[in-house]
Amino acid sequence: MSETIDKVTLDRLRARLQTYMLKKGLRSTAQRRLIVDTFFEGSPHITIEDLLSEVRERDRGIGYATVYRTLKLLAECGVASERRFGDGLSRYELADDASTHHDHLICASCGKIIEFEEPKIEELQDAVAKRYGFRLTSHKLEMYGKCAECQKAAD
């Protein structure tokens, strides 16, 4: 999955957020816009703490609760997905319906997260669901282990 987001996707995500905010009667404040912009520009698996650190480089007055609420808003309207990879932290990534589905490899030693796409896995999951009479609405695959760097360091 690409680390950067193209303009068409970015515009679609912004429109989705704007529509949701109008429907909920929420205002687009300068702090909220800064948090959203920083999220779109940032790391693909960002924690609340990391996002807070990045936005505070531009506006020291932004608090943890504001970042938390904004990320929850992004998740509610389908712009972001909250992920938990077993380390006690919530991470957020873009959740665009038009983007390619991907899975994750997570290093249990250093916390590195690698996104990957594998059509054979997707086909197998579909076949298993069909065999048991399931109609899939979503799924995720997370595999845990040691990355190449951590294996090399242990040798």
Secondary structure, DSSP 8 states (H G I E B T S, - for coil): --SS--HHHHHHHHHHHHHHHHHHT----HHHHHHHHHHHHS-TTEEHHHHHHHHHTT-TT--HHHHHHHHHHHHHTTSEEEEE-SSS-EEEEE--TTS---EEEEETTT--EEEE--HHHHHHHHHHHHHTT---S----EEEE--HHHHHHH-
